[in-house]
Amino acid sequence: MKNHILFIIDGLPGGGAENVTLTLAKGIALRGYAVTLLSLSDRLDYEIPGEINYIVDRDKGKKGPFRKLCELRRRAASLDSLLPELFRQYGKPTLVISSLHKTDRIVVRSSVLNTCNLWFCVHGMFSRSYLGNKTGFSRWLKTRKIKKVYQNRSIISVSDAVGEDLINNVGLKPSALMTIYNPFHLDDIRARAGQSNPYAHETYIAHVGRFHHVKRHDRLLEAFSLANLPCKLIIVGQGEDAVTRTIQDKVSQLNLQDRVIFTGFTKNPLPIIKGAKMIALSSDSEGLPSVLIEALICHTPVVSTACPGGASEIMTGELQPYLAELTSASLAEKMRKAWDTPPHISEEMYHKFSYDIIIDRYLSLQK
């Protein structure tokens, strides 16, 4: 029987962590392993490769005032009823990877999974995404909840900065901590980037990312307005309606209606990335911003805020001068710099993120 590797995730809407999980699952399956991708919801914006055994374990709880109160325990019990049959069919996994915080809160309660070689993959800066707006007792309580999930656990951090954040700012003491960057299949990215670009007739800067307050679309739009470059801004992504409306209102406030294009979620944004004059990232924090690496592979210039997280691990050497302070004015300055004097992009800038290197590191975790 083939070695069995299990990935668990909250769902597969359009997002960076979700795309990374699919890429890993497919890459490991192509190495000859039995790979199961277990989703805890039927949200699916991606195509599932045929090599992967895809399973959905939906929330079967009835609606009511106490539904949320017992959700984590109920979902863990549902996993414990499903997993034994999965293990009989494919074998007990030599490695289980849980991704995203809600998933982790359920997985940690599973008695079946706690007998496995279980690793939690942390994609973001918890001190910013979960604790950033908390103070006093509220911050203490939220920190305590995070520690309850991850303390003395095996953790994969997608950048050195993410791991350091967990230890120094959250106060975690994991039983094991390993930085493994997200995987990028260079040839596949280049091939998909060569597909048709619906905006090829435009001259534009692009931003790719989910609509979330941490991405700071307000800063992006202000910087674009200040930079006053002879191009349009294409925003690729989606999010909750309230966040979307806030971003659209900002476009109106800055009188940018004729200069900003919203594409919504795009399954393959790579042609848009390749065709851009630059990719601009405006976030307050990032675990490991995939779009910067994809842009470099496409030899598209990048600018980014020097936000806490993995951006500074990508933008080293010749790319460092294109890191902005966390202000609209500084980001506008870097946009103008990249427009006037774009950096020379070489393979050395992205080689450490290549697919085979990263998959080897994941497979080394097996027991």
N, C-alpha and C positions, 0 to 999 in steps of 0.2 A: 504494500500500500504506500502511496506517495505521502511525503510529509504534508501535513495539513496546517495552513496558516489562516487565522481568522481575523478579519477587520470588523470592528463595530463602530457605527456612526449614527448620529441622531436623524439624519436624512440626507438627501442629495439635491438640495436646491443649488442654484448657481452660486458658488463661493470658492475661495482659494483652498481651504482645508479639504473641502469635498473633492475638488479636482485632484489635489495631491493624493488623497486616499485611493481614488480610482487609478491614478497613474501607478502608484505602488502596487496595488492589487494586480493590475494587468501585467506589470513587469515581472512580478514574482511568479505569476501563473505561467508566463512564457518561459520561465526557467525550469518548468516541469513540476511545480508544486501544485497541490490541490489548494485552491484559494476560495474561501467563502467571504462574501461581503454581506454583513447583517445590518440592515437599516432599521431604525426604530420608528420610522414613519414612511409613508408612501410618497413623500415629496421627492420628485425625481425630474431634474432638468438636464440630465446627461444620458447618453446612451451607455448601456452596460455592455462591456466587451463579452463576447461569447465564451471566453476562457474562464470567466468568473461565475461561481455559484452565488447567485443573488437571492437573498431572502429578506422578507419584510416581516417584522414583528410589531404590528400596530398596537396602539393603546386600546385595550378592550374594555376599559372602565366606563361605567355609565355616567352620564352627565348628572351633576348635582353639586351641592355646596361643599361636599367633602372630597370631591374628585381629585383636586390638586393636593390636598393634605396627605393623601396616601399614595400619590402617583409613583414616587420613586420605589417604594416597597412593592407596589403592585407590578410595576414594570420589571423589577428584578425577579419577582416570582414567575412572571411570564417567560423570561429568559431561561430560568431554571427548569421550566417544563419543556421548553423547546430544545435546549442544547444537548441533552443526552442522546436523543435520536440522531441529531446532526453528527455527534461524535462517533456513534455506532456506524454511521454511513461512511464518514470520511476519516475517522481516527481522531483521537484527542489531539488538539493543536499543539505543535511544537512552539508556537508563538501566537499570542493574542495581542492585537493593537487596538486600543480604545482611543477615539478622537472626539474632541469637543467636550466642553465642560458638562453639559447636560447629560451626555452619554456617560461620562465618567462617574457622575453622581449615581446613575443607575447601576452601572457595571460593578462598582465597588461594593454594592449590596448583594451581588449574586454569589451564592455559596458554591455553585458549579465553577464559575470563572476564577474564584479565589483558590482553586486547586490547580490552576493553569499557570503557565509562564506568561504573566500578564504585564504589559507595559502601557502606560498612559502617554499619549503624544500631545504635548502642549504647544499650541500654535501661536499664542498671543502673550502679551505682557499683562499678567493678571493685576499687577499693582495699578495699571491704568484702566484696563477694560472692566474690571470688577470692583476695584477699590478706589478708583480715581475720584469719584464723587462722594465718597464716604468719609465721615469724620467721627471721632469719639466712640460711643458705644456701638453705633451702627457699623463702623469700620472694624471694630474688635469682633463683633458677631460674624460679619461676613468673612473675615480672616479665619476665624475659628471653623466656619463651615468648609472653607477651602482646605484647611489643614486636615479636617476629618476625612476628606476624599484622598488626599495625596501624601499625607505624612507616612514615612517609612514604605513608600511604594517605589516601583521602578518607573522612571520617567525619561521620556525622550523629549528634548527641547529642540525646536527647529532652528535655533540660533544660539550662540553663546550668551547673547544678551537675555534671551528668554529664561535660560537656566539660572543665570546670575540674579535675575529679577525674583525668581521663585525663592531663592535662598536668602538674598540680602534684603528684599523689600516685603516679602510675604512671610519669611521666617520658616520656610519648610526645611525639613531634614529628610530627603528621600533616601531609600535604601540603595538606589543606584540612579545615576544621572548621566545621560549621554547626549551630546549634541549630534544630531544627524540632520543635515540640511535637506530641504525638499528636493525631489528628483526632477531632472529636466532631460527629456529625450531630445538631444540636439537635432538629429536628422528628422525626427517626426515634427518638431516645432518648425524647422525650416520648410518642410514640405507643406504643412498646414498654413504657414504664413504666405506661401505662394499661391494660395487659392484666391478667388475673386474678392476684391475689396469694394463694397458698395459705395465707399466714399473716396474712391481713387481720383475723382474729379475735383476734390476739395484740397486746399492747403490747410493743414490743421495740426494742432497739438491734441494729444489724447490723454484721458484719465480713465483707468479701468479699475473698478472696485465696487463692492456692495455699497448700498446707501446706508450709512451708519454714522452716528455723530463722531466716532473716532477718526473717520476718514477726512473730516473737515472740508467738505465741499464748499463751505462758505469761504474758507481761506483760499482754496483753489480759484474760485470765481473772482475774489478780490484781487488776487495776484494776476490773473489773466487780464483783468480790466486795467490794472496799473501798468503791466508790461506793454500793453498797447501794440501788440505785434500784428502784422498784416496777415492774419489767418483766423480760422475758426477754432473753437474748442469742442471736441467730441467727448461726451461723457458716456461711458459704457458701463451699464450695471442696473441694478434694481434694488428695491428695499420696501420697507413698510410704507403705506400710503402717507402717513403723517410726515415721515422723513422726506419722502419724495416731494411733497407739497412745499416743505421748508426750502428745499434746494431750488425748486421752480420759482418760489417767491423771491429768493435772492437774485436769481437771473433777472427778474423784472425790476427789482430795486436798483440794480446796476445798469439797467437799460441794455442788456446783452441779448435780448430775444433773437436778434438777427445773426448773432455770432456764436451761439451755443446750440449744439445738436445733441439730443438725448436718443440713444439707440435702444434702451432697454437691455435686458439680458441677451447676450449673444453667445451661442455655444462655442463658436470659434472666433475670438476677437483678434487672433494673431495677424490676419491680413490688415486690420485696422492699425495694430501696433506697428507692423512693418512699414506702413505707408505714412506714419506720423512724422512730423518734423522733430518731435520729441515726445516722451512720456513724462507726465508730471504727477508726482505723488505729494500729497499735502497733509498727511496724517499726523495725529498727535502721538501715535505709537503703532508699531508694526512688529509682528513676530519675525517673519521672513517674507518680505513683499515679493511675491512671485512675478508680478508684472515687470519689475525692474530687471529681473534675470531674463525673462522672455524677451524684453526689449533689447537687451545686450546681445542675446543670441541672434536676434533679427538685425543687429547693428544699427539700432535706433538710439539716438542720444537720450539720456535720462537726467531728470532733475528731481530732487526729493528734499523734503524737510529732514533735518538731522534729528529725527524723532527717536525716542528710546526704542530699542529693538534692533532688528537685523539689517536695517538699511545701511548703516555704517560698515557692516561686514561685507556688503556687496560693493559699495561705492568707496573703494580704496584707491590709492595711487593717483593716476591721472583723473579719476572720477571724483575724488574728494572735493575739489573746488566747486562742484555742482551740488553740494549739500547746502541747504538753506537753514537759517534759523527758523524758529517756529513763529514766523510772522509773515503776513501777506507781502510786505515790502521786500523782505529778503528773498522770498520765493519768486517774486516778480523779477528781481535782479538776476537770479540764477536762470530764469526762463530767457531773459535777454542775452545772457552770456552763452547759453547753449544754442540760441538762434544765431548769434554772430560768430561764435568760435566753438563749434561742436567738438567734443572729444574724439580722439581716434580710438575706436573700439577693437580690441584684440581678443583672441580665444582665451588667453590667460585670465581674462576678467571673469569668465563664467565656467571654466573647466571644472572647478571643485564642486560644482552643482550637477555634474553630468550623471545621468541615469544609472549606468553600471556601477559607478563608485558608491552611490547612495544605496542601491539595492543590496550590494555586497554587505554594507554596514548593517542593514536590517536583518539580513539572513544570519549574520554573526551572532544575533541575540537568541537564536533558537536553543532550546533545551530538549 
